[in-house]
Amino acid sequence: MAKIRLLANLNCDHVLSLAEPLLAGGRISYQDQGRRVGGGGANTGVGLVWAGHEVSIMTRLGNDATGDWLLDQAQRFGLNTQYIERVSGETGELLLLVDSQGERTILRQPRPTLLPQPLPLAASDCLYVNYDGDAVADYMSTMLSQCLVVSQYPRAGQWRRPCHIMIASALDLAAYEDAWQHAQQVAGDSLRWLIITDGAQGAKALCGEQQLSVPALPVTVVDTTGAGDTFAAGLIHALLAGTAMPEALAQATVWAAYTLSVSSSIPSEQLKDYLQTTPTADFVPSHC
């Protein structure tokens, strides 16, 4: 079992299932599917809990009924909530529009990028960051010498993210001719691997001029929400078990497939059966 900390949001997703893809000026029928727990904290954390890890969420929730509900849901899933800061104001909902092809559009109100306080400095095995704003960079720099630091690519590449492993989508990096060089500018010299996910095209890992790739698993897509977060969880789990990067990428695509195939942000419980054959061990650094 590893100690993993996730600096990521817990969201209340209000899901609207659309009869057809979004089209400007169109009139689309929908079904209100109600609310479900989501956000990077839950989408990444639940699978890691199922894999036997101790997972702590670091985020902020409003002191309202929605915040109470999210806190209760996180605890029911086995997530450690001691680092969740409750603040004044409303937690709010995200409107999540899922079309007939499983693609989703997220509508959310602007929210502050203040960090939860206090952020723990005690040793852990991994820090995962999926959080907006530039304030987190100093904390990440501090943790680089203490644990594996994994980060999602910051929105539009606008904030520093000192880390060992950065995960981005192909769309995130489409404008950059040299993706590795750009990732180094964002992550700094500590960067070991840049992981690029590309939907049905699979995923690849870059380390300088070295490149590894794995295909996506064939799956009937029901809902793409949370697939990237679950991919990150699978990658973290594999690396903490000492798995080499080619096999770690393959495991991450399996985890993502379990999310794509269900109407949920978090992976289906079928993932638990798969995890029975995947051992967990102490972290072994993965270098170029």
C-alpha positions in Angstrom: 0.0 0.0 0.0 1.3 3.4 -0.9 0.4 6.8 0.5 -0.9 9.0 -2.2 -2.1 12.6 -2.0 -4.3 14.2 -4.7 -4.5 17.9 -5.0 -7.7 17.9 -7.1 -11.3 19.0 -7.0 -14.3 17.1 -5.8 -17.3 18.1 -8.0 -21.0 17.7 -7.9 -21.8 16.8 -11.5 -25.3 17.4 -12.6 -25.7 15.2 -15.7 -27.9 15.9 -18.7 -28.0 13.1 -21.3 -28.4 14.5 -24.8 -30.2 12.7 -27.6 -27.7 13.9 -30.1 -24.4 15.8 -30.3 -24.3 19.5 -29.5 -24.8 21.8 -32.5 -24.9 25.6 -32.4 -28.5 26.8 -32.9 -29.9 23.3 -32.5 -32.8 22.1 -30.4 -31.8 18.9 -28.5 -33.9 16.7 -26.3 -32.3 15.6 -23.0 -32.9 13.5 -19.9 -31.9 14.8 -16.5 -29.8 12.0 -14.9 -29.4 13.8 -11.6 -26.2 14.4 -9.7 -23.1 12.3 -9.2 -19.7 12.7 -7.5 -16.9 13.7 -9.9 -13.8 15.8 -10.3 -10.2 14.7 -10.4 -10.2 13.9 -6.7 -12.9 11.3 -7.0 -12.2 10.1 -10.5 -8.6 9.4 -9.8 -8.9 8.6 -6.1 -11.5 5.8 -6.1 -9.6 3.4 -8.3 -6.5 3.9 -6.3 -8.4 3.1 -3.1 -9.7 0.0 -4.8 -6.1 -0.9 -5.6 -5.3 -0.9 -1.9 -3.7 2.5 -1.5 -4.2 5.1 1.2 -5.5 8.1 -0.7 -5.9 11.6 0.7 -7.8 14.4 -1.1 -6.6 18.0 -0.8 -9.3 20.5 -1.9 -11.8 23.1 -0.8 -15.5 22.7 -0.3 -18.1 25.2 0.6 -20.0 25.0 3.9 -23.3 24.1 2.3 -25.4 21.1 1.7 -23.6 20.2 -1.5 -20.3 20.4 0.3 -21.7 18.1 3.0 -22.9 15.6 0.3 -19.5 15.5 -1.4 -17.6 15.0 1.8 -19.9 12.2 2.7 -19.5 10.6 -0.7 -15.7 10.8 -0.6 -15.7 9.1 2.8 -18.0 6.4 1.6 -15.6 5.6 -1.1 -12.8 5.3 1.4 -10.9 8.5 0.6 -9.1 10.3 3.4 -10.8 13.7 3.8 -8.6 15.2 6.6 -7.0 17.7 4.2 -10.3 19.0 2.7 -10.8 22.7 3.8 -14.4 23.8 4.3 -14.9 27.5 3.3 -17.7 30.0 3.4 -19.9 30.1 0.3 -21.6 27.7 -2.1 -19.8 24.6 -3.5 -22.0 24.8 -6.6 -22.6 22.2 -9.3 -21.1 21.5 -12.7 -23.5 20.9 -15.6 -22.2 17.9 -17.5 -23.7 17.4 -21.0 -23.2 13.9 -22.3 -24.2 13.4 -26.0 -25.3 10.3 -27.8 -21.7 9.4 -28.7 -20.5 9.6 -25.1 -18.7 12.8 -25.5 -19.2 15.4 -22.8 -19.3 19.2 -22.5 -18.7 20.7 -19.0 -20.3 24.0 -17.9 -19.0 25.4 -14.7 -19.1 28.7 -12.8 -15.8 30.5 -12.3 -14.2 29.5 -9.0 -11.1 30.7 -7.1 -7.8 28.8 -7.4 -6.9 29.3 -3.8 -5.1 26.3 -2.3 -6.6 24.3 0.6 -4.9 25.0 3.9 -2.8 23.6 5.4 -1.0 21.5 2.8 0.8 18.5 4.4 4.5 18.3 4.2 5.0 14.9 5.8 6.4 12.2 3.6 4.2 10.3 1.1 4.8 8.1 -1.9 3.1 10.2 -4.5 1.6 13.6 -5.1 -0.8 14.0 -7.9 -1.8 17.5 -9.0 -4.9 18.4 -11.1 -5.6 21.9 -9.9 -5.8 25.3 -11.5 -3.6 28.3 -10.6 0.0 29.1 -10.2 0.2 29.0 -6.4 0.7 25.2 -6.3 4.1 25.4 -8.1 6.1 26.1 -4.9 4.4 23.2 -3.1 5.2 20.9 -5.9 8.9 22.0 -5.9 9.1 21.2 -2.2 7.7 17.7 -2.7 10.0 16.8 -5.7 12.7 15.5 -3.4 10.3 13.6 -1.1 8.0 11.6 -3.5 6.9 10.9 -7.0 5.2 14.1 -8.3 2.7 13.6 -11.2 0.8 16.4 -12.7 -1.9 17.0 -15.3 -0.9 19.5 -17.9 -2.1 22.9 -16.7 -4.9 24.6 -18.7 -3.3 26.2 -21.8 0.1 25.6 -20.4 -0.2 28.8 -18.4 1.2 27.7 -15.0 4.4 26.1 -13.9 4.1 22.5 -12.8 7.4 21.2 -11.4 7.0 17.4 -11.6 8.5 14.1 -12.6 5.7 13.0 -14.8 3.3 15.2 -16.8 0.1 13.9 -18.4 -1.4 15.8 -21.3 -3.9 15.2 -24.1 -2.8 15.4 -27.8 -5.2 18.3 -28.1 -3.4 20.1 -25.3 -0.1 20.0 -27.2 -1.4 20.3 -30.8 0.1 23.7 -31.2 3.6 22.8 -30.2 6.1 21.3 -32.7 8.3 19.9 -29.9 6.1 18.6 -27.2 8.9 17.4 -25.0 10.7 20.8 -25.1 7.5 22.6 -24.2 6.7 20.2 -21.4 10.2 20.8 -19.9 9.5 24.5 -20.0 6.3 23.9 -17.9 7.7 21.2 -15.6 11.3 22.1 -15.3 14.4 19.9 -15.3 12.8 17.3 -12.9 10.7 16.0 -15.8 11.3 12.3 -16.5 8.3 11.5 -18.8 5.7 13.3 -20.7 2.6 11.1 -21.2 0.3 12.0 -24.1 -3.2 10.5 -24.4 -5.0 10.5 -27.7 -8.4 8.9 -27.3 -8.9 6.0 -29.7 -5.3 6.4 -30.9 -3.9 5.2 -27.6 -1.2 6.8 -25.5 2.5 7.5 -25.7 5.3 8.4 -23.4 8.2 10.8 -24.3 11.6 11.1 -22.6 13.8 13.3 -24.7 14.1 11.5 -28.1 12.8 8.2 -26.6 9.2 7.4 -27.4 6.9 4.6 -26.3 3.4 4.0 -27.4 0.4 1.7 -26.7 -2.9 1.3 -28.5 -6.2 2.1 -27.0 -8.4 -0.9 -26.0 -11.5 -1.5 -28.2 -14.4 -0.4 -26.1 -18.0 0.8 -26.6 -17.9 4.4 -25.3 -20.7 5.3 -23.0 -19.3 8.4 -21.3 -15.8 9.9 -21.7 -16.1 11.8 -18.4 -13.2 10.9 -16.0 -11.3 8.7 -18.5 -8.2 10.9 -18.3 -8.4 11.0 -14.5 -8.7 7.2 -14.3 -5.8 6.8 -16.8 -3.7 8.8 -14.5 -4.7 6.6 -11.5 -3.8 3.5 -13.5 -0.4 5.0 -14.4 0.3 6.0 -10.8 -0.6 2.6 -9.5 1.6 0.8 -12.0 4.6 3.0 -11.4 4.3 2.7 -7.6 4.3 -1.1 -8.2 7.7 -0.8 -9.9 6.3 -1.4 -13.4 8.4 -0.3 -16.3 6.9 2.5 -18.4 5.7 0.4 -21.4 3.7 -1.9 -19.2 2.5 1.1 -17.0 1.1 2.8 -20.1 -0.7 -0.4 -21.0 -2.2 -0.8 -17.5 -3.3 2.9 -17.6 -5.3 2.3 -20.8 -7.1 -0.7 -19.2 -8.1 1.5 -16.3 -9.4 4.2 -18.6 -11.4 1.6 -20.6 -13.3 0.7 -17.4 -14.4 4.3 -17.1 -15.3 4.8 -20.8 -17.6 1.8 -20.8 -19.9 3.0 -18.0 -22.2 6.0 -17.3 -20.1 7.4 -14.5 -17.1 9.6 -13.9 -15.4 7.0 -11.7 -14.4 3.6 -13.0 -16.9 0.7 -12.9 -16.6 -1.8 -10.1 -15.3 -4.4 -12.7 -12.0 -2.6 -12.1 -11.8 -4.3 -8.7 -11.7 -7.7 -10.4 -8.8 -6.6 -12.7 -6.9 -5.2 -9.7 -6.8 -8.6 -8.0 -4.1 -9.6 -10.5 -2.1 -6.4 -10.2 0.3 -6.3 -7.3 1.2 -3.1 -5.4 4.7 -2.6 -4.2 7.0 0.3 -3.1 7.7 3.0 -5.6 10.7 2.3 -7.9 11.9 5.5 -9.7 11.3 5.4 -13.5 14.2 7.2 -15.3 15.0 7.7 -19.0 
